[in-house]
Amino acid sequence: MRSARWASAIVSAAVLSLLPLLLLLLLPARSTAQDTARGVRIGLTYTPGTKPGVLVLPVAGPGGDSIRAIIQRDLGYGDRLEVIGTLDPGVAEAGVNYALAEKLGAQVVVQPIVSGAALHIIVHNVQQRRVAQVQDFALPAALNAPEWRMAVHGASDEIERWITGVRGVAQTRIAYVRDGAIFVIDADGANARPITPRGADPLSPAWHPTGHYLAYSVFTTRGTQIVVQDLTTGTTHALTATPTGLNTTPAFSPDGNTIAYSHGDENGTDIYLAASLASDPARRVTVGHGTDNTQPVFSPDGHQIAFTSGRSGHPEVYITDVDGTDAQLLTPYEFGDDTYRSSPDWSPDGRLIAYQARVSGQFQIMTINLRDRSTRQLTSDGINEDPAWAPDGRHIVFTSTRTGVRELFIIDAESGRTRQLTFGSPARLAAWSRPLAAR
């Protein structure tokens, strides 16, 4: 009852079901919002180290409850905002009582409205007592279908960008290996599904920057081969630049035109580059002299590659220019049989590299700052491996045994807050996509 009274006090008497009247009431708000450049922060002021409070109003119309729940969850998972508890979902009205919203701890009120085939989002700046942003997002017709949900995620990510200046990562997917197949799952843990046949035992999925393709390695009678799969049509293209031997751990360049991967024969394993969708000859990057050089990943500008190498006698993370020059050890060298660092992934802002390191006999997720080479341990519970950055440069997906079975978890690298992404049979070798438009 108290939540219903709060909702009634926050909003005025014009019920959302009276949509034409509501739209008339919002016309001045639209005019105000036109003065705000799209994608610009809405001008909140709040104490450093705290999270702005956000209140998402109930949503009337088809799928309204789902829309509200998705937006609330997305904003909470972003770890930059404090989502204020739910109000009575049966109450949703037009005007906002800014004084009461502020008393409840909200600095932002989000007002979603379903209007035909569009999700109309109004964002209110409580401190300034005004509408700060208005935008429509197209909604696919199939209610609660994967692409319908992806469209709502896109609205959530824009709301987060308006408030914090950083786009959210809800409109992304994560690829991983489970049950002998490549799976993809939404970043909130919904819609897990295989995209390759079970039993083919593919490994090391990697996203193309557009999100339209995945590269991975598969076992064949001639060794392992790199395959690029079109996620729209399901068709595959084999990388034939090095047709025999060991070909594993592919990674697309930032422009998507090149794949870096590790190729091995009797003389060791080295990093090679090849055109991602053509059959051009491969170019060798590393010269390991019989050692193993694997797990390449491009820097965000495409000028360097981080990789794992055993050239020092045990695995460490190295960096080289894409032409193979200026190779240098990145992780601090230590003597001892326990030393083992591998599986690097470069943060989208270029500041950090995440990797796995053996600590007291178990792998843990670490980051290293490329400016001063300082390191930070992010995990300690169970065995934790194979980190992959989200496009916001703040969240990392990784494999962990902390529940007794290898599953995927997501950690906020700033606060340490962790949530479980997958449940069921073992999951591993995750890769995080860039933002994806609903298709």
Buried (B, 14 or more C-beta within 10 A) or exposed (E): EEEEEBBBBBBEEBBBEEBEEBBEBBEEBEEBBEEBEEEEBBEBEEEEEEBBBBBBBBBBBEBBEBBBBBBBBBBBBBBBBBBBEBBBBEBBBBBBBBEBBBEBBBBBBBBBBBBEEBBBBBBBBBBBEBBBBBBBBEBBEEEEEBBBBBBBBBBBBBBBBBBBEBBBBBBBBBBBBBEEBBBBBBBBBBBBEBBBEEEBBBBBBBBBBEBBBBBBBBEEEEBBBBBBBBBEEEEBBBBBBBEEBBBBBBBBBBEBBBBBBBBBEEEBBBBBBBBBBEEBEBBEBBEBEEBBBBBBBBBBEEEBBBBBBBBEEBBBBBBBBBEBEEBEEBBEEEEEEEBBBBBBBBBBEEBBBBBBBBBEEBBBBBBBEBEEEEBEEBBEEBBBBBBBBBBBBBBBBBBBBBEEEBBBBBBBBEEEEBBEBBEEEBBBBBBBBBBBEBE
